């Protein structure tokens, strides 16, 4: 079945450092790919998404490109802030609309220090 | 964005009792709601999908008689954990989508501890 693998955390970075969180997937079809963020004490929030190969999702300085050839959707940010400290989840769904369930990776905890 | 609430945010109960968790979409009509379960340092695992007015579809390995899901209206779905046992202790999260909202919005989760 479909699955998502993301790098283990926790990841600790200094403010303004470059961030990469790796995510790879296995899927039988052509899934949509997502990054969700969970701030302490809050529910998951959609950070960005891409629905087809070579699409780039971006939001709040974060970017991820849907790479079909490497089955990857790595999350990057050029300069992290303390406020980016959160848990990041990579996910996929079989369809492009919200009526499809999400298949999540285990999450990567990010701590950004001043 | 749209708001999804869950109630209660945490609950402690004795083994053998039943616990009901509510998931509400506050400002949109949720035709579809999903229930997930998250163990510490683990991923969210889909338990079931519910569409308003119809029976929930459960994932393989999830006991539908133990985890009763009701989606009686476009703004409310409930998950009832019946005859709870310590192994049911977990973090339960719902999400909702529907109508013009082409995104799943997540509730903040409910921490269940069964003693």
Interface residues (C-beta under 8 A of the other chain):
Chain A: X4 X36 X41 X42 X43 X44 X45 X46 X89 X97 X98 X99 X101 X102 X103 X104 X105 X106 X107
Chain B: X1 X4 X31 X32 X34 X36 X41 X42 X43 X44 X45 X46 X49 X93 X95 X97 X98 X101 X102 X103 X104 X105 X106 X107 X108 X109
